[in-house]
């Protein structure tokens, strides 16, 4: 029956944690994030802000720090300018208004960082009070930024590169559904485990079912090279006897969970991804992505993660029309 998953030969799970309702979109994005949006969460909760600052990209984090630093200095420069530039000694009397404001800005940056070169100094209780408040905020702000930097650097995170496509390729006397992964970092990952789950919508039902896919091997002890994860399409596979057209009609999603032990941080790390049937390549196999260097070392070229070639599938892989 075209497009129908073989349920009888695979253990079925009603839910993977993503819900059984069909949303029309993939449950797990290619980058491992979920297509879930939470609402009703109170704003400005300190632990949510901390989580966002820790998990955002480095570009956004550095940009936010620079913008915050500039904004605070502009704010206090405006305060000094508002209370009167005569309360700041060391500024030339013949300076223009723009030059006076710039002097106030740089004095603010020196006060915020508790640096201070001594050329410009506050005069009077009001300006001194503002400078004292700014220096205290500077100490607290840089302590917070230092903690965030440490948290970002010390947080273990797997950098697993997944092949863009999932292939149906020859495997022993049958075929196999396979994808390839490689560690993007030079650190050592050991005890690497792969868990592959099929998510699909049953015909005539507005709900999704889940089935764990058996693998050729679901664990490797060492991970210095690439790993091609293979699901054999044999009599025990839910894809057994299905054609390329059948597979695409299932609108199935292959959800991947990789777990490994990071030898650098001595902690377990995780990586997620998924494949849809639109990313399926029928009748191809991966090409090797490592070679031998003159020094005797093995070279792994991450640019070849998606390298593949067309192949002829076994005769018994041909489908009945």
C-alpha positions in Angstrom: 0.0 0.0 0.0 1.7 3.2 -1.2 2.6 5.8 1.4 1.6 3.6 4.4 4.2 2.9 7.1 4.5 -0.7 8.1 3.5 -0.6 11.7 3.4 -4.3 12.4 7.1 -4.8 12.4 8.1 -1.8 14.5 7.4 -0.8 18.0 5.1 2.2 18.1 5.3 5.0 20.6 2.3 7.4 20.8 4.4 10.4 21.7 8.0 11.5 21.6 7.4 14.6 23.7 6.5 16.7 20.7 2.8 16.0 20.8 0.7 13.8 18.5 -1.2 16.7 16.8 -0.1 17.3 13.3 1.0 21.0 12.8 2.0 20.7 9.2 5.6 21.6 10.1 8.6 19.6 11.2 8.9 19.0 14.9 12.7 19.5 15.1 14.4 22.1 12.9 17.7 21.4 11.2 19.6 23.3 13.8 18.1 21.2 16.6 15.6 23.8 17.8 11.9 23.0 18.3 9.0 24.6 16.5 7.4 25.5 19.8 6.6 29.0 21.0 5.6 29.7 24.6 3.1 32.4 25.5 1.9 33.8 28.8 5.4 34.0 30.2 5.9 37.1 32.4 8.5 39.5 31.0 11.7 40.6 32.6 12.2 37.6 34.6 15.9 37.6 35.6 16.5 33.9 34.8 15.0 34.3 31.4 17.3 37.2 30.7 20.3 35.2 31.9 19.3 32.2 29.7 18.9 34.5 26.6 22.3 36.1 27.2 24.0 32.7 27.7 22.4 31.0 24.7 22.4 33.8 22.1 25.0 33.8 19.3 28.4 35.4 19.9 27.7 38.2 17.4 24.5 39.2 19.1 26.1 39.0 22.5 29.1 41.2 21.6 26.8 43.7 19.8 24.6 43.9 22.9 27.5 44.5 25.2 28.9 47.3 22.9 25.5 48.9 22.6 24.9 48.7 26.3 28.3 50.2 27.0 27.7 53.1 24.5 24.1 53.7 25.8 25.2 54.0 29.5 28.0 56.4 28.6 25.7 58.5 26.5 23.2 58.5 29.4 25.6 59.7 32.0 27.3 62.2 29.5 23.8 63.7 29.1 23.4 63.9 32.9 26.8 65.7 33.3 25.9 68.0 30.5 22.4 68.7 32.0 23.7 69.6 35.5 26.3 71.9 34.0 29.7 71.5 32.5 31.1 73.9 35.1 30.8 71.0 37.5 33.6 69.2 35.5 37.0 70.7 35.9 39.7 70.3 33.2 37.6 71.1 30.2 38.8 74.0 28.1 36.8 77.1 28.4 36.8 77.9 24.7 35.6 74.4 23.8 32.4 74.2 21.6 29.3 72.5 22.9 29.9 69.4 20.9 33.4 69.2 22.3 32.1 69.7 25.8 29.7 66.8 25.3 32.4 64.6 24.0 34.6 65.4 27.0 31.7 64.5 29.2 31.2 61.2 27.3 34.9 60.2 27.7 34.8 61.2 31.3 31.8 58.9 31.7 33.7 56.0 30.1 36.6 56.6 32.5 34.4 56.7 35.5 32.4 53.7 34.4 35.5 51.6 34.0 37.0 53.1 37.2 40.0 54.1 35.1 40.3 57.9 35.4 43.3 59.8 34.0 42.9 62.8 36.4 42.6 65.5 33.7 38.8 65.9 34.2 37.3 65.6 37.7 33.9 66.3 39.2 33.4 69.5 41.1 30.7 69.8 43.8 28.5 67.3 45.5 26.0 66.8 42.7 28.6 65.8 40.0 30.6 63.8 42.5 27.4 61.9 43.5 26.6 61.1 39.9 30.2 59.9 39.3 30.0 57.7 42.4 26.7 56.1 41.2 28.2 55.5 37.8 31.4 53.9 39.1 29.3 51.6 41.3 27.1 50.6 38.2 30.3 50.1 36.3 31.7 47.7 38.8 28.4 45.7 38.9 28.0 45.8 35.1 31.5 44.5 34.4 31.2 41.9 37.0 28.0 40.7 35.4 29.6 40.8 31.9 32.6 38.8 33.2 30.2 36.2 34.7 28.4 35.9 31.4 31.6 35.5 29.5 32.7 32.7 31.8 29.3 31.1 31.6 29.4 31.1 27.8 33.0 29.8 27.6 32.4 27.1 30.2 29.1 25.8 28.8 29.7 22.5 27.0 28.1 22.4 23.6 28.4 19.8 20.9 29.2 20.9 17.4 28.0 18.0 15.4 27.7 18.6 11.7 25.0 16.6 10.0 24.8 15.9 6.3 22.2 18.0 4.5 20.5 14.9 3.0 19.5 11.5 4.1 20.2 8.8 1.6 18.7 5.5 0.5 21.8 3.5 -0.5 22.9 -0.1 -0.9 23.5 -1.8 2.4 24.7 -5.5 2.4 22.0 -7.4 0.5 19.4 -4.8 1.0 19.2 -1.0 1.2 19.7 1.3 4.1 18.5 4.8 5.2 21.6 6.7 6.2 23.0 10.1 7.1 26.5 11.2 8.1 27.8 13.2 11.1 31.2 14.6 12.0 32.6 16.5 15.0 33.3 20.1 13.9 35.7 20.7 16.8 39.1 19.3 17.6 38.0 18.1 21.0 37.5 14.4 21.8 34.0 13.0 21.9 33.7 9.4 23.3 30.8 7.0 23.9 28.8 8.6 21.1 25.2 7.3 20.9 22.6 7.9 18.2 18.8 7.6 18.6 16.7 7.8 15.4 12.9 8.2 15.6 10.4 8.1 12.8 7.5 10.6 13.0 4.7 10.2 10.6 1.0 10.9 10.1 -1.2 7.9 9.8 -3.6 7.9 6.8 -7.0 9.2 7.7 -5.9 10.5 11.1 -5.1 14.0 12.2 -2.4 12.8 14.6 1.2 11.7 14.3 2.7 8.5 15.5 6.3 7.7 16.4 8.5 4.7 16.0 12.1 4.0 17.0 14.2 3.0 14.0 16.7 0.2 14.5 20.3 1.0 13.6 23.2 -1.0 12.3 25.0 0.3 15.4 23.7 2.9 17.7 26.9 3.5 19.6 30.6 4.0 18.8 33.3 4.4 21.5 35.5 6.9 19.7 34.6 9.6 17.2 37.7 11.0 15.6 36.4 10.6 12.0 32.9 10.7 10.5 30.1 8.3 11.3 27.5 7.1 8.8 24.5 6.2 10.8 22.5 3.4 9.0 19.0 2.1 9.4 18.8 -1.2 7.5 15.6 -1.4 5.4 14.9 -5.1 5.9 11.9 -7.1 6.9 11.9 -5.4 10.4 12.0 -1.9 9.0 8.8 0.2 8.7 10.0 1.3 5.2 10.4 -2.3 3.9 8.9 -2.7 0.4 8.3 1.0 -0.1 9.4 2.9 -3.2 10.8 6.4 -3.5 7.4 7.7 -4.2 5.9 5.9 -1.2 8.5 7.4 1.1 7.9 10.9 -0.1 4.1 10.5 0.2 4.4 9.5 3.9 5.5 13.1 4.8 7.5 11.5 7.5 10.2 13.2 9.6 13.3 11.4 10.8 14.3 12.9 14.2 17.9 12.5 15.3 19.3 12.7 18.9 23.1 12.4 19.4 24.5 12.0 22.8 28.3 12.0 23.6 30.7 12.5 26.4 32.9 15.6 26.0 36.4 14.7 27.2 37.4 18.3 27.6 34.5 19.4 29.9 34.0 15.9 31.3 30.2 16.3 30.7 27.6 14.8 28.5 26.6 16.8 25.5 23.7 16.5 23.1 22.9 17.5 19.5 19.6 17.3 17.6 18.5 17.5 14.0 15.9 16.1 11.6 15.2 15.1 8.0 12.1 15.4 6.0 11.3 13.3 3.0 12.0 16.3 0.8 15.6 15.9 1.9 15.7 12.3 0.8 18.1 11.3 -2.0 17.3 7.9 -3.5 20.0 5.7 -5.0 23.1 7.5 -3.8 25.9 6.8 -1.4 28.3 8.9 0.6 31.9 9.4 -0.6 34.8 9.1 1.8 35.6 12.4 3.5 39.0 11.5 4.9 42.4 10.7 3.3 46.0 10.0 4.3 48.5 12.8 4.7 52.2 12.5 3.9 52.9 12.7 7.6 50.8 9.5 8.1 48.0 11.3 9.8 44.4 11.0 8.7 42.9 14.1 7.2 39.1 14.7 7.7 37.7 17.3 5.2 34.5 18.6 6.7 33.6 20.2 3.3 32.9 16.7 2.0 30.2 16.0 4.5 27.6 16.0 1.7 29.8 14.4 -1.0 27.9 11.6 -2.7 27.5 9.7 -5.9 24.7 7.9 -7.7 24.6 4.2 -7.4 22.5 1.3 -8.6 20.3 -0.1 -5.8 20.1 -3.9 -5.3 17.5 -5.7 -7.4 15.4 -6.6 -4.4 15.2 -2.9 -3.6 13.1 -2.3 -6.6 9.5 -1.7 -5.8 6.4 -3.3 -7.2 4.3 -0.9 -9.1 
